[in-house]
Amino acid sequence: MAKPLKVSVDTMVETARREIKEYSAGEAIALAGDPKMLLVDIRDPRELAREGKIPGALHAPRGMLEFWIDPQSKYYKPVFGEDKTFVFFCAGGLRSALTTKTLQDMGLAPVAHIEGGFAAWKAAGGPVEAISPKT
């Protein structure tokens, strides 16, 4: 039997959601064309290939985000230095809540996430495009 953890992932997500900005899928769809907002897809490449992507969203795999936003990291991506609101999403809104809280704690601002993630975006009628297979 697994040893209990000090903090459960459910508690971590609940805590994060109390401390971050959340957009409903409908709000995110309405704001998607705003040049001051950047949707950031943190799903892994297999999820994108299987489910498609939001047009114009930046793909930033979850495992590299802390490195990509830190200007002192050799992996820094200048897009994260732009004057934009960064709105993160994953498949269902759990990973993106934790990600948004972590990046907010690091000092990236303004940040938010899409409540319910990509699934909520699709259910609300948001545009989705297929990923072209690599040749």
C-alpha positions, 0 to 999 in steps of 0.5 A: 500500500502506498504511503500517504503524502503530506499534500494531495494533488487535489488539495494542491489544485484547490489551493492553486485555483483559489490563488489564480485567475481563471477564465471560463472557456466562453471567456477565453474564446471571446478573448482569444483574438486579443493581441495582448493575450497569449493562449499557452497549451501545456499538453504533451505532443501526443495530446495535440496530435490526438485532439488538435490544437487551438489556432494561434496558441503557443505550445509549451510542454509542461516539463519546460515551462519554468525554464522557458519563463526564467530570463536567466535560464539557457532555455528562456523563450523571449515570448514570455518577456512580452507584455501579454496576459499568458493564459495556460490550458491543459486537457482538463484544467488541473495541470494548467491550474498548478502551472499557472500558480507555479509561474505566478509564484515565480513572478510571471504576470499577468497569468491565468488559466482556462477552467476545464481546459481544452475539453471545456474549450471544445465543448463551448464551441471554440475553434480547433485545428488538426495537427498535420502529421510530420513527413 
